[in-house]
Structure formats: structure tokens, C-alpha cells
Amino acid sequence: MTISTPEELLKQITESINNKDLDSFVSLYEPEASLSTNQVKILTEQKN
């Protein structure tokens, strides 16, 4: 699925969270992206 607007992204994020689908949620990020909160990195997708 190609996401082209902020509204579409928010909808996809919401659906992923509501469905407890972490793989779908993480797939929305760029391959080298990381998710952080309170300046502490908590999630990074790494490719081997």
C-alpha cells in the first residue's frame, strides 16, 4: 500500500495499533528509522 497523505498514514498507524499488528506498524517506518520517546531509543529495525 502506498501512503501519500498524512491522513492515510494516521489511518494505517491507527489500524496497526488497534489490531496489535507490530509488523504492520514497523513496516511504516524507513528501514533505518528508529522510534524514540523521552529521548531514549526503544525500537530500531535492523537488517542482517
BADREN-780642 format. One record per atom (N, C-alpha, C): x, y, z; atom name; residue number from 0. Coordinates in steps of 0.1 Angstrom, whole numbers, m for minus. Layout:
REC     u     v     w atom   n
REC     X     Y     Z   CA NUM
...
% end
This chain:
REC     u     v     w atom   n
REC     8   m12     0    N   0
REC     0     0     0   CA   0
REC     9    12     0    C   0
REC     6    22    m9    N   1
REC    13    34    m9   CA   1
REC     6    45    m2    C   1
REC    12    51     8    N   2
REC     6    61    16   CA   2
REC    11    75    11    C   2
REC     2    83     7    N   3
REC     6    96     1   CA   3
REC     1   108     8    C   3
REC    m6   106    19    N   4
REC   m11   118    27   CA   4
REC    m9   115    42    C   4
REC    m8   126    50    N   5
REC    m7   124    64   CA   5
REC   m20   116    70    C   5
REC   m31   119    64    N   6
REC   m43   113    68   CA   6
REC   m43    98    66    C   6
REC   m38    93    55    N   7
REC   m36    79    52   CA   7
REC   m26    72    61    C   7
REC   m16    79    64    N   8
REC    m6    74    74   CA   8
REC   m12    72    88    C   8
REC   m19    83    92    N   9
REC   m25    82   105   CA   9
REC   m35    70   106    C   9
REC   m43    68    95    N  10
REC   m53    57    94   CA  10
REC   m45    44    95    C  10
REC   m34    42    88    N  11
REC   m27    30    89   CA  11
REC   m21    27   102    C  11
REC   m15    38   108    N  12
REC   m10    36   122   CA  12
REC   m21    32   132    C  12
REC   m32    39   131    N  13
REC   m43    35   140   CA  13
REC   m48    21   138    C  13
REC   m49    17   126    N  14
REC   m53     3   123   CA  14
REC   m43    m7   128    C  14
REC   m30    m4   126    N  15
REC   m20   m13   131   CA  15
REC   m20   m15   146    C  15
REC   m22    m3   153    N  16
REC   m22    m4   168   CA  16
REC   m34   m11   173    C  16
REC   m46    m8   167    N  17
REC   m58   m14   171   CA  17
REC   m58   m29   169    C  17
REC   m52   m33   158    N  18
REC   m51   m48   155   CA  18
REC   m39   m54   162    C  18
REC   m32   m47   170    N  19
REC   m20   m52   177   CA  19
REC   m10   m59   167    C  19
REC    m9   m52   155    N  20
REC     0   m57   145   CA  20
REC    13   m50   144    C  20
REC    22   m54   152    N  21
REC    35   m47   153   CA  21
REC    43   m47   139    C  21
REC    42   m58   132    N  22
REC    49   m59   119   CA  22
REC    43   m49   109    C  22
REC    30   m47   109    N  23
REC    24   m37   101   CA  23
REC    29   m23   105    C  23
REC    29   m21   118    N  24
REC    33    m8   123   CA  24
REC    47    m4   120    C  24
REC    56   m14   122    N  25
REC    70   m11   119   CA  25
REC    73   m10   105    C  25
REC    65   m16    96    N  26
REC    67   m15    82   CA  26
REC    64    m1    77    C  26
REC    58     7    84    N  27
REC    55    21    81   CA  27
REC    67    30    82    C  27
REC    78    25    88    N  28
REC    90    33    90   CA  28
REC   100    30    79    C  28
REC   109    39    77    N  29
REC   120    37    68   CA  29
REC   129    26    74    C  29
REC   136    19    65    N  30
REC   144     7    70   CA  30
REC   154    11    81    C  30
REC   160    23    80    N  31
REC   170    27    90   CA  31
REC   164    36   101    C  31
REC   151    37   102    N  32
REC   145    46   112   CA  32
REC   144    39   125    C  32
REC   143    48   135    N  33
REC   141    43   149   CA  33
REC   130    51   156    C  33
REC   123    45   165    N  34
REC   113    51   173   CA  34
REC   118    54   187    C  34
REC   116    67   191    N  35
REC   121    70   204   CA  35
REC   111    78   212    C  35
REC   112    78   225    N  36
REC   103    85   234   CA  36
REC   112    90   245    C  36
REC   109   103   250    N  37
REC   117   109   261   CA  37
REC   132   108   258    C  37
REC   136   109   246    N  38
REC   150   109   242   CA  38
REC   157    96   244    C  38
REC   149    85   246    N  39
REC   155    72   248   CA  39
REC   151    63   236    C  39
REC   160    57   228    N  40
REC   157    49   217   CA  40
REC   151    36   222    C  40
REC   139    32   217    N  41
REC   132    20   222   CA  41
REC   130    10   211    C  41
REC   131    14   198    N  42
REC   128     4   188   CA  42
REC   136     8   175    C  42
REC   143    m2   170    N  43
REC   151     0   158   CA  43
REC   149   m12   150    C  43
REC   146   m11   137    N  44
REC   145   m22   128   CA  44
REC   159   m24   122    C  44
REC   165   m36   123    N  45
REC   178   m38   118   CA  45
REC   177   m49   108    C  45
REC   184   m48    97    N  46
REC   185   m58    87   CA  46
REC   199   m65    88    C  46
REC   199   m78    87    N  47
REC   212   m85    87   CA  47
REC   217   m88    74    C  47
% end
